[in-house]
Amino acid sequence: MNAPWKPNGSGNRDPFAAFICDEAALDVLRPVVIELGWQPEKCAKGGLRNAVQSLSVAASPNILLVDLSESGDPLNDINALAEVCEPGTVVIAVGQVNDVRLYRDLLSSGIHDYLLKPLSAGQLRDSLNAAQAVFSAPRTSDPDAVKRHVSTAIVGTRGGVGASMLATSLAWLFSDEHNLPTALLDLDVHFGTGALALDLEPGRGLTDAIDNPSRIDGLFIERAMIRANDNLAILSAEAPINAPLMTDGSAFIQLEEEFRQAFEMTMIDLPRNMLINFPHLLGDVNVVVLGTEMTLASARDTIRILSWLKTNAPHATPLIVANKVQSGAAEISKADFEASIERKIDFTIPFDQKAAANAAKLGQTFVEANRSSKATAVVKQLADRILGASEEGVEGEEPAKKSLLGSFDLKSLLAKKEKKQPAEAE
């Protein structure tokens, strides 16, 4: 992804530093550095290990040129450099190994460019100018050129209703079938399953963002997110259970802002407790998908969350999705559920245990692993509805309720012996 750069907090950092192993390369580099207006004293003798030692006790420069010639394991050493290098640094590597696979692996690890020795002045000048262009690239601010962006939050009324399945499946559909650049933000910092569903390691990008919100910018997004396919990138975490979430939520808001610049779709897997702690997360969300199940507790919490959305996010279009619905086995009938929440269920996804197990076994999202299942067909309809809702705006407002909880007759629902209605997808 080519996320635009926003130079937040870079004013106190040196514009350039280099760690080069041999004098011959330094002799070629220093005149180019002077020509670009940088200090030649920032060209130090020593390779990647010297860079790691230096940056572990000093601020990272905007542009870092590092020599891999003395490195026995360049990729592993680059990872060590990433541990001490601040997000936002553009790294250019030089080395003696002429290997296409190494070149590709280095670029995949976040390196901006890889230059082969012996260095030439023209080669260095071109690469350093390209690195500078990352910083000088302006944000797209022309209102006529602003691209569409749709932000969708997936909220489960209860644990286990399949909100994460919906989030990962929708993100995959938008990125693969609709070819839309898509970001998936899994905000269950300790127990999120977004990366797991995509068979990926979550990385530490989200925890870094929470710990240092001032570092969040376009390049941070580009380096911190894990790519699932050409159009889909995920930001998630598996924070230690003994590490409580210490944030005022500013990092989440800044992440959403950067996603709007870099992607066309944002999918937020939003644990319901986040609504309590960080209500401002829905400030710019277009659609809220409320995942539920046909139970008494879910009906109660659907009422409560819909009421909360009316007050705190009236601009967002709510969609009610009943998931894992089994014909004849629901605790509450569809008719009674809809009567209690005083609106229709928008989509009903049938329960398919074999399909869920197949997705887990393959390490794929539900819809990718089960392309022809009935449940996948409903999720595809939901994806189309999200795209349509974003274009049409908020429509179909629910009628005013006399009393949300007052109209919800728990005793009658528990006592009623109704016939179970079969699940049917709209």
N, C-alpha and C positions, 0 to 999 in steps of 0.2 A: 504494500500500500504506500502511496505517496502522500503522506499527511502533511499539511502545510505547517510551517514553522512559526512559532510565536516566541520571540526571544525574552522569555520571562526570567528575571534573576540572573542574566548572563553578564551584566555590566561589571561585576566584581571579579570576573574570571579573565585570565590571560587569553588573548585571541589565538595564540598558537604555541605549541611546544613539540619538540621532536627528540626522540631517543634513537640514535643511529650507531651501529656497531663499528663501522670503519671510517677512517679519515677521508678516503676517496669519495664516499657518498656524501660526507659532510661538506667537502669542498664544492660539490655540485649544488647542494641544498642551500648553503648560506647566501649566495648571491640572489637566488630566487626569493628567499625570505626577505632580504633587504628590499628587493624590488617591490614586494607586496606591502611594505611598510611595517614589517614586524621586526622584533629584536633578534639579531643573530645569536645572542647569548642564550636564547631559548632552545638552541640546537645542541643537545647534550650528547656526550659520548656514552654509549651503552645501549643495550637492546631492550627487549620486552620486560625482562625481569627488573631492570633498573627503573623502567616506567612504573611497574607495579609498586616497587618500594617507594618511589617518589610520590606517586599519587595517593598512597595510603596515608600520607601525612600532610598533603597539600591539595588545594582545590584543582579540579580538572580544568584544562583549557577548553576553549570552544572547538579548536581543531587540534587533533593529536596525531602525529606521524610516528609510527613505532616500527622498529626493525625486528623481523622474526628470524634473521639469519642464524642466530645462535640457539634457536629454540628447537628442542628435540621433538616436541609435541605441540605444534602451533595452535591447534584448536583448543586443547586443554589450557594452554597458557593464555589464550584470548579470553577464555571463561574466567581465569584468575584476574585478568585486567578488568573485566566487567564488574567484578566484585568491588573494585575500588574506584572505578570510573563513574562520575556523576552522569545521570541521564541528561541528554542534551549535547553530549560531546560527539563530534564527528571524528571517527577514527579511520585513518588511512594506514594500511600495513605495507611494508616493503619486505622483500625476501628474495631468495635465490632459487626456490623450487618452482619450476615451470610445470604446473600440474593443474589441469582444468578442474578436476574434482576438488582439489584444495581451494582453488579460487571460488568455486560455487559454495563450498562449505563455509568459507570465511564470510562471504556476502550474506549467507543465510544466518550467520551468528550475529549480524549487526554491523559488520565492517562496511564502511562506505566504498572503499576501493582497495585494490591490491596491485602494487607496482613491482615489476620484476627488475632486479639488478642485472647489469650496471644501470644506474639511474641517469637520465638525461634531463637537462634543464627544461626542455619543452614538455616532457612527460610530467615532471613535477608541477610545472606552472598550470597545466591543464587540470590536473587532479585537484590542486589546491584552490583554483578558481571555482571548480565545480562544488567543492566543499563549502566555499564562501557563499555560493548561490543558495545553499540550503538555508542559510541564515537570512539572506536578503530577500528571499522569495516572499512576496506580499500575500496577505490573506485575500481570498476572493470576497470583495466587498461590493462589487457591482450588482445592484439589485436585479438588473435584467439577466445576470448570469448565475444567480443563486439557484442551486439545484434543489430539488425536492428532498426533504428529509422526513422520515416517519419514525417516531419513537413510540415503542410499545412496551408497556410493563405487564408482566405476567405475575399475578398474585393468587396464591392458593388460600381458600377459606380455612382449610385445615391441613395439617401435615399429611402427606401421602396421597393427596388428590391428583398428583401428576403434573404440577405446575412446571417443574423442571423439564419433564418430557415435552410439554408444549413449547417451552422456551427454546430448547435445542432443536426441536423439529421445525418450528417456524423459522428459526434463524437459518437452518439448512435449506429450507424451501426457498426463502428469499434469495439466498446466495447462489444456489445451484439452479433451480428451475426458473427463477425470475432474473437471474444474472445481476443482482443488485449488491453492491458493496455493503456488507452487513457486519455490525459489531454486536457481540453477545457479552453482556456484562452480568456476571453471576455475583450477586451481592450477599449470598450466604457465605460469609468470609471463612467460617470455621468448618461448615459441613456441606458446602456446595458440591453439586455433581455435574455441573456443565462440562468441565474438561473431561471428567470420567466418562460421560456419555459419548464424547467424541474421541475417546481413546488417546487423550493427550495428557501430558504433565501440566499442571496449572501454572507453574512458574511462580515468580514472586512479584510480578508487576503490580497487582492490586494492593498488596501489603505495602510496597514501596510508595504507591500513590497515597495511601492513607497516612503513612508516617511522614511524608514530605509533599503535601499538596502544592507547595510553591514550585515544585519541579515539573508539574504536569504541563506539557506542551505537545505540539505536534510530533516532535521527534521522540519524546518519551512514549507516546502512544505507539509509534511505529516500532520501537524497540521492545516495549514491555508486553505487547499483545502476542498471543500464540496463534499462528495461522492454522486453520483447519482445512481450508481449501483456497482456491484463488480469490474468492470473494468474501470469505468468512474468517474473522479473527475474534478470539475470545480473551477476555480479561477476567481472571478468577483467582482463587487462593485456597489454600488448605492451611490456614493459620493454626498454630498450636492451641490446643484446648485451654491451656493455662494462660493464654494471652488474651485478655478481654479487649473488645473493640473500643478503642479510645479515639474518638473523632467527633467533630461537630458537624460532619456531613459535607464540609466544603469541598473535600476531595471528590466526592461523588458528583457534585454539581459541576465541577470543573471537567471531570471526565466526560459527562454528558455534553458539555459545550464543545470539547475537542472532537467527540464523535460526530456532532452535527457538521463539523468542518470536513472530516475525513471520510464519512460514510453516507450512504443514502438511507440505510435502515439501522435502527438501534433496537435490540431486544434486551430488556432488563428483567432478569429473574429476580423478583423482589419479594423476599420473605415478608410475611404480613406484619411482623413486629416493626419493620422499617417504617411502616405508615405512622406508627406512634412516635418513634424517635426522630424520623427525618421526613416530615410531611412535605417539605419543599422539593423532594425528589421528583414529585409528579408535576412540578411547575410547567415543564415544557413537553410533557408526554401527550401524545395524540390519542392513543387508544389504551385502555386498561382491560386486559383479558382476565376475568375472574374465574379461576378454576374451582369447581365444586364437585361434590358427590351427593347422592340422593339420600342424605341422612338428616336427622333432626338438628344435630350440631351445625352442619354445614348450612342448612336453611337459616338458622339463627344468625350465623356469622355473615352470610350473604346479605341479609337485611342490614346488618350493622355496617358492613363495608360499603354497600351502596349508599347508605345515608352519609357516611364519611366522605365519599367521593363527591356527592352533591354539594357538600359544604367546602371541601378543600381542593377539589379538582373539577369544577363544573365544566371546564373547557374540554375535558377528556371524554371520549366515547366509551362507555362500558359495554363489554360483551360477556354474557354469562355462558360458560362452557361446562356442561355436566360431563364428567369423565368417568371411565371405568363402570359404565352403566350395564347392569346385567338384567336381562329380561326376567321378570317374575321374582327378582331377589332384592328389589330396592326397599329400603326402610320406609321411605315415603314415596308415594306415587308422584308422577310428573305433574299431574293436575293439582295435587295438594301443594307441592313444592312451589309451583308458579303462583298459586293463590296466596301463599304466605309471603312471597317476595313481591307480589303485585306487579309482575311483569313476566314475559315469556322467557324461557331458556332459549338462547340463540343457537346453540349447537349441542348435540348429544353424541358423545363418542362411546361406542360399545366397548365392553371389557374384552380384552384379548390377551390372555396370559401367555400363550405360545408366542405371539408376536413380540411381546415385551422381553421374554427370555431370549428370543432370537436376536434382538437388537443388542442386548447385553453381551451375548456370546460373540457377536461379530465386532463389537466395539464401534457401533454406528448409531446414529440417531434413529428413533423409532420409525420415522417415515422413510428414511433411506434404506433401512433393513427390510421394510415390509411395504414395498411400493404398491402392491395390489390389494392390501387389506382394506376392509370397510372403515376401520378406524383412521387409516391414512387418508382415505377419501374425504372424511369429515375435516381433518386437520388442513387439507388443501383448500376446502371451502372457507375455513376460518382465515387462512392466509389471504385469499382473495377478498374477503370481507374487510380485513384490516387495511388493505390497500385502497379499497373503495371508501371506507369510512374516513380515511385521511384526506381524500379528495372532496368528499361531500361535506365534511365538518360534522358537528354534533347535530343529530337529528333524532326524531322519535322520542322526545322527552317523556318520562313516565308521568302519569297523573299524580297530583298531589296526594300524599298519604295522610289520613287522619291521625294515625299513630302506628309507627312501624312495628313496635313490639306489641302494642295493644291489639293489632289485627292478627297477630300470630298466635293462634290458639294451640298451644302445645298439648293440652290434655286431649283435645279432640283428635289430634294427629296420632297420639299414642294409642288412643282407644279405638280408632276407626279400623274396621276390617274391610278395607277396600280391595278390589281386584287390582293386581299389579299390571300396570300398563307396559307393553313392550317398548324398548328404547327405539327411537327412530331419529335419524339424522335429518336435520333440515337441509 
